[in-house]
Amino acid sequence: MKLLLAEDDPMIGESMQQGLRQAGFVVDWARDGAAAELAANTGDYAVLVLDIGLPRQDGLTVLKRLRQAEHTLPVLVVTARDAVADRVAGLNLGADDYLVKPFDLDELVARVRALLRRHSGRGRSEMRLGTLCLDPDRREVTLLDQALALSQREFALLEALMARPGTVVSRESLEECLYGWDEEVSSNAIEVHFTLEQVAHAIMRHGVETTGEGDEAQDDGRFISQMWEKSRLVYASRPDVALPRQPNGFAVVTWNGEEWRTYTLHSSGFTIQVAAPKANRVLAYARLANWLLLPLAILVAGLGLLIWMAVVRALAPLEQVRREIGVRDVAMLHPIDMATAPEEIRPLGEALNALLSRLDKAMSLQRRFVADAAHELRTPLTALKLQAQMATRAESEAERQQTMARLQEGIDRAARLVSQLLAMARLEPEA
């Protein structure tokens, strides 16, 4: 059983946690009221042991809020306040029991177990399932009145299962019952029980009950079970399959030309052996595969379609940007509208707009340079043209020589201007 302890004093809390763990409980320790309320609302606990003087949120407030949320978790209030008014206030707020400090660890354990009995509706602490009996108070388990030696973890697991007879218990629920906050849960700590070993322990713990000839048919194709009392075979689910008894633990044996996986358990004079043929396991996998292939194919096709639709939808804004860039030319360098674009591609659009802005500025500078160059060249070209015309109209050789000299000066002036324009063209656009 898993308990929640809410206590702010480190020395008292550590002692209570250790004492309750020695009594077989799994204990989570919350050191303030807010943490205790959160744990009670989110965890699966059998009892809350609640101190009143907690930091951040006092115990009575925690109790009141739990009951207002219609939480039925049994609450044992533990406090140094021994006044009758304090005890009455705690009980009226929804406490199930009241324990005044200082107290004995045995009394604490006894009150917790009493709360568990009342909450589960049992008059006694013993749990019975057929010939199997579990006594949480004395930490004893018997089968057919013979004691079984179980580890603390095995006892806790059996107690958790027997507390929910006839129901399927999930792995998460078992982990909640078996492990506290400060205990590491291995990845296969629970799955290991759901094997041939679990079948053997189940037979050992609960005994064997048959309802008729149909039992053998139900075992066929799954596993066979055998039970020996000392050296005498007392039960066999398949009498026609006389598989020899194997050493304790797992084994892979070949019998009558067929490979078998077995698990053998010895306890209290009994030997339990369960086995499954390899061929039946392969057949079971094949049957399972036939049922899974069609749903798996449909699932893969559906996932592929969903992925394709998601990719197309995600790339639609990029396609829109591509079309916008495709229609741009020298005369259309205005920015792309990114107002409706998704947040993910806005940085790309902003970078493209900055590039278009720089390109538009460069083209504007180029056009202005060409216009300025054309303007500057008009004057020397006009002078050259006029001097050439004057040279053709000269009436004397001296006048012609004078005109040709001025024409040469105009050519030199035009050459210097062209050189200056070329030098300016090689500068940066901002220059």
Buried (B, 14 or more C-beta within 10 A) or exposed (E): BBBBBBBBEEEBBEBBBEBBBEBBBBBBBBBBBBBBBEBBEEBEBBBBBBBBBBEBBBBBBBBBBBBEEEBEBBBBBBBEBEEEEBBEBBBEBBBBBBBBEEEEBEEBBEBBBBBBBEBEEEEEBBBBBEBBBBBBBEBBBBBEEEEBEBEEEBBBBBBBBBBEEEEEBEEEBBEBBBBBEEEEEEEEBBEEBEBBBBBBBBBBBEBBEEEEEEBBEEBEBBBBBBBBEEEEBEBBBBEEBEBEEBEEEEBEEEBEEEEBBBBBBBBEEBBBBBBBBEEBBEEEEEEEEEEEEEEEEEEEEEEEEEEEEEEEEEEEBBEBBEEBEEEBEEEEBEBBEBEEBEEEBEEBBBEBBEEBEEEBEEBEBEEEBEEEBEEBBEEBBEBBEBBBEBBEEBEEEEEBEBBBEBBEEBBEBBEEBBEEBEEEEEEEEEE
